[in-house]
Amino acid sequence: MTDIFGIPLPALMGQLTLGLINGAFYAVLSLGLTVIFGMLRVINFTHGAQFTLGAFGAWMLLNYFKIPYWVSLVIMPLVMAVLGALVERLLLKRLYEMNHLFQLLLTFGLAQMIEGTLAVVYGSSGKPYDNPMPGGVDLGFMFLPYYRGWVVVASLSACLVTWWAIERTRLGAYLRASTDNPELVRTFGIPVPHLMTMTYAFGVALAALAGVLAGPIDQVKPSMGSGLIITVFAVVVIGGVGSIMGSIVTGFALGLLESLTKVYYPPASSVVIFLVMAIVILAKPTGLFGRQP
Amino acid sequence: MRHHSKLIFTLLALVLAVAPLVAYPIFVTKLLCFALFASAFNLLFGQAGLLSFGHALFFGGAAYVTGYALKAWGWNTEWAVLLGMAFATTAGLIVGLVSIRRQGIYFAMITLALAQMFYFFCVNAPFTGGDDGISAIPRRPIFGVIDISDDRTLYYVVAVTFFLSFALIYRIIHSPYGQVLRAIRDNEQRAISLGYPVDQYKLIAFVISAAFAGLAGALKVLVFRLATLVDVGWGNSGEVILMTLVGGIGTVFGPLVGAGFILTMQSYLQGYAQWVPVMQGFVFVVMVVMLPKGVVGEFMVRIFKVQPAAVK
């Protein structure tokens, strides 16, 4: 039983696992935000509420229709993608000509509506969601629960698939081109408005996926998204916009940093990410991996 | 509208004078605090085009400072309020220096994150009283003679403070400085090319806005004798944005109208407290999609055919 800087190894590894999981959520959520922002120039404040809806949806499917976790994992992102597409079509599209700050306000209002309604219907206390993969494996220096390992694997896969889709496929190329010069791309006959709807829907699907993953870890409650999303904003600012890989790396790294702080200097753990954000802004305003200002 | 300003301010003074006779003194005092908060926010958003999502930091932070000075240190009211305002001004300088480096959306996100950081600090700091907040804050007589333990007297003190602050904000908006600020809002590159030190102008606007937001928070503490985490939470930041949006971004009287509307709505929903966030979210959506210029803004466009100094 070794001690690292005074903390026993199993405890440290336990915290680091938690950090990796938090980092996984930061990565998936900041990836969704970055993808949406890159394409639509909209900061989707609703992201947190869409994350919460993913979790609540899975809970509702389980409790009302006996639909198991693994099916929810596929259904919820699809359902939320459709809802996201509707939001983009009916609401966001009208605001593209306006100052982008108004879109932020719209998504903020939507987030409040969604969370408020969930709180009214279900109350603000949490609903438990059973762990679909109980048990774990003893690695000698730590105990790794199966579900937590799965969360990290699933998030990483989602991130890498997204990265591959955007950077290595033709559709991704259209997306990237539309981000740079939508007018020109439209003259090529590529339906840019449809791409925008699709992109928003995809970002929302990522949020919902993260929500379903989060359900079994902690309880499902209406406020689970809002606190998280503000931290994710800080992650996005740190990572910088314009780089998919950047937001993935930053998300995981900050999750680990947060857990290390929790172990070695607990009072700062809830604010360390914001401190890093302030430092990054002062030193490199465009973010660590940012390409455009 | 300049030549009408004397008329408008006289009307405002009259309304302020009779308000406590037609409505609950505490309600209208609260209204004035939030109207000041919203006016301070509007100075930054409407005139400079900077959307701060963390203004609760200044409002709530000043509330805590003033409350603590009154309760734990036994300070006189006027000094405690000034201390709260001083806190807000300093915080505004620090936050401004960090946030001004980015624009638009990033600026909003950074202010939100910094305010959240402050929120977490307040959760853990010993002197804020955590979840309970600072309560039973005493109302000492101002300058030793004006007894504000009576709600009506307090109202008039707050009303005078509000009137003077509002007049000052109005003066700032209608001044050469205000003109440059609007120029920066409308076309920053051009303002830079004309030689204006844009960042300085923006920072000054930020600090002034923070100072008045702090004053509003300090006054609020006198009204309710309470300072809590809610005052520094992002919900409070969102609420002041909503008030300004409803009233009219960039208009002078919009924030007052907006504050009145939102606070009245909240008091009508007293029995259904859980529905308030849903209603507010709904109002947000409706305003942005249908009435982005706000009540006063749309009024000015339709009736006076004047484009308010709105965010483009």
Boltz contact constraints between the chains, C-beta under 6 A:
constraints:
  - contact:
      token1: [A, 43]
      token2: [B, 105]
      max_distance: 6.0
  - contact:
      token1: [A, 99]
      token2: [B, 311]
      max_distance: 6.0
  - contact:
      token1: [A, 99]
      token2: [B, 312]
      max_distance: 6.0
  - contact:
      token1: [A, 100]
      token2: [B, 105]
      max_distance: 6.0
  - contact:
      token1: [A, 101]
      token2: [B, 51]
      max_distance: 6.0
  - contact:
      token1: [A, 102]
      token2: [B, 288]
      max_distance: 6.0
  - contact:
      token1: [A, 105]
      token2: [B, 288]
      max_distance: 6.0
  - contact:
      token1: [A, 106]
      token2: [B, 288]
      max_distance: 6.0
  - contact:
      token1: [A, 109]
      token2: [B, 281]
      max_distance: 6.0
  - contact:
      token1: [A, 109]
      token2: [B, 284]
      max_distance: 6.0
  - contact:
      token1: [A, 109]
      token2: [B, 285]
      max_distance: 6.0
  - contact:
      token1: [A, 112]
      token2: [B, 277]
      max_distance: 6.0
  - contact:
      token1: [A, 112]
      token2: [B, 280]
      max_distance: 6.0
  - contact:
      token1: [A, 112]
      token2: [B, 281]
      max_distance: 6.0
  - contact:
      token1: [A, 113]
      token2: [B, 278]
      max_distance: 6.0
  - contact:
      token1: [A, 113]
      token2: [B, 281]
      max_distance: 6.0
  - contact:
      token1: [A, 113]
      token2: [B, 282]
      max_distance: 6.0
  - contact:
      token1: [A, 116]
      token2: [B, 277]
      max_distance: 6.0
  - contact:
      token1: [A, 116]
      token2: [B, 278]
      max_distance: 6.0
  - contact:
      token1: [A, 116]
      token2: [B, 281]
      max_distance: 6.0
  - contact:
      token1: [A, 117]
      token2: [B, 278]
      max_distance: 6.0
  - contact:
      token1: [A, 119]
      token2: [B, 274]
      max_distance: 6.0
  - contact:
      token1: [A, 120]
      token2: [B, 274]
      max_distance: 6.0
  - contact:
      token1: [A, 230]
      token2: [B, 116]
      max_distance: 6.0
  - contact:
      token1: [A, 233]
      token2: [B, 109]
      max_distance: 6.0
  - contact:
      token1: [A, 233]
      token2: [B, 113]
      max_distance: 6.0
  - contact:
      token1: [A, 234]
      token2: [B, 113]
      max_distance: 6.0
  - contact:
      token1: [A, 237]
      token2: [B, 109]
      max_distance: 6.0
  - contact:
      token1: [A, 270]
      token2: [B, 120]
      max_distance: 6.0
  - contact:
      token1: [A, 271]
      token2: [B, 117]
      max_distance: 6.0
  - contact:
      token1: [A, 271]
      token2: [B, 120]
      max_distance: 6.0
  - contact:
      token1: [A, 274]
      token2: [B, 113]
      max_distance: 6.0
  - contact:
      token1: [A, 274]
      token2: [B, 117]
      max_distance: 6.0
  - contact:
      token1: [A, 277]
      token2: [B, 113]
      max_distance: 6.0
  - contact:
      token1: [A, 278]
      token2: [B, 98]
      max_distance: 6.0
  - contact:
      token1: [A, 281]
      token2: [B, 98]
      max_distance: 6.0
  - contact:
      token1: [A, 281]
      token2: [B, 101]
      max_distance: 6.0
  - contact:
      token1: [A, 285]
      token2: [B, 101]
      max_distance: 6.0
  - contact:
      token1: [A, 285]
      token2: [B, 102]
      max_distance: 6.0
